[in-house]
């Protein structure tokens, strides 16, 4: 358990793109373009990941063990042979939770000092 905490701490703070990718994969497996669409939708179009940023991030995240490529494929009618699907790993969920906790602490500190986030 201490080893996992150390591994998590080494990854923090997460790049913004990494956290957005993890959040896109929390509820379902997705292929790259679906991740881009999810991030864009969740940020009301304020963030659109480029393909280069996405796939560099994915390669690094697979190496780190926070996401994994999915081996089984959707039904052929719902799939394209070139698509690769990804899922968040239990370690990735722990990393996302740690990062969100870190960010929440910053918000608490700001509020305590009288600085509130601007309304969305």
C-alpha positions in Angstrom: 0.0 0.0 0.0 2.8 2.4 0.8 4.4 1.5 -2.5 1.2 2.5 -4.4 1.1 5.8 -2.4 4.7 6.5 -3.5 3.9 5.7 -7.1 0.8 7.9 -7.0 2.8 10.8 -5.4 5.4 10.5 -8.2 2.8 11.2 -10.8 1.3 14.3 -9.2 0.5 16.9 -10.1 -1.1 15.5 -13.2 -1.0 17.4 -16.5 -4.5 18.7 -17.3 -4.9 16.5 -20.4 -4.1 13.4 -18.3 -6.8 14.2 -15.7 -9.3 14.9 -18.5 -8.5 11.6 -20.1 -8.9 9.7 -16.8 -12.3 11.4 -16.2 -13.4 10.4 -19.7 -12.7 6.8 -18.9 -14.2 6.6 -15.5 -17.6 5.5 -16.6 -16.8 3.5 -19.8 -14.2 2.3 -22.2 -13.6 4.7 -25.1 -11.5 5.0 -28.2 -9.4 8.0 -28.9 -11.9 10.1 -30.8 -14.6 9.4 -28.2 -12.2 10.6 -25.5 -11.7 13.9 -27.5 -15.4 14.3 -27.9 -16.1 13.6 -24.2 -13.5 16.1 -23.0 -14.8 18.8 -25.4 -18.4 18.1 -24.2 -17.6 18.2 -20.5 -15.6 21.4 -20.9 -18.3 23.1 -23.0 -15.8 23.3 -25.9 -13.2 25.1 -23.9 -10.7 22.2 -24.2 -10.3 20.2 -27.4 -7.4 17.8 -27.2 -5.4 17.5 -30.4 -4.8 14.0 -31.7 -1.1 14.4 -31.0 -1.6 15.4 -27.4 -4.1 12.7 -26.9 -2.0 9.8 -28.3 1.2 11.0 -26.6 -0.7 11.2 -23.3 -2.3 7.7 -23.9 1.1 6.1 -24.6 2.5 7.6 -21.4 -0.5 6.7 -19.4 -0.5 3.1 -20.6 3.2 2.9 -19.6 2.4 4.3 -16.2 -0.4 1.8 -15.7 -3.1 4.3 -15.2 -5.0 3.2 -18.3 -4.9 0.0 -20.3 -5.8 -1.0 -23.8 -8.9 -3.1 -24.0 -8.4 -6.5 -25.7 -12.0 -7.4 -26.4 -13.8 -5.5 -29.1 -17.3 -4.2 -29.5 -19.6 -5.9 -32.0 -18.4 -5.5 -35.5 -21.3 -3.2 -36.5 -20.3 -0.8 -33.7 -16.6 -0.9 -34.3 -13.9 0.0 -36.7 -10.9 -2.3 -37.0 -8.4 0.6 -36.5 -9.9 1.8 -33.3 -8.1 1.1 -30.0 -10.2 1.2 -26.8 -8.9 2.2 -23.4 -10.1 1.8 -19.8 -9.0 3.3 -16.6 -7.2 0.9 -14.2 -7.7 0.6 -10.5 -4.4 2.4 -10.1 -5.6 5.1 -12.5 -8.7 5.6 -10.4 -6.5 6.0 -7.3 -4.3 8.5 -9.1 -7.4 10.5 -10.3 -8.8 10.5 -6.7 -5.4 11.7 -5.3 -5.2 14.5 -7.9 -8.8 15.6 -7.3 -8.1 15.6 -3.5 -5.0 17.7 -4.1 -7.0 20.2 -6.2 -9.8 20.3 -3.6 -7.2 21.2 -1.0 -6.2 24.2 -3.1 -9.8 25.3 -3.3 -10.2 25.0 0.5 -7.1 27.0 1.0 -8.3 29.7 -1.4 -11.7 29.9 0.2 -10.1 30.2 3.7 -8.1 33.2 2.3 -11.2 34.8 0.8 -10.6 33.8 -2.8 -13.5 31.9 -4.4 -13.5 30.3 -7.8 -15.4 32.2 -10.4 -18.8 30.7 -11.2 -18.8 28.5 -14.2 
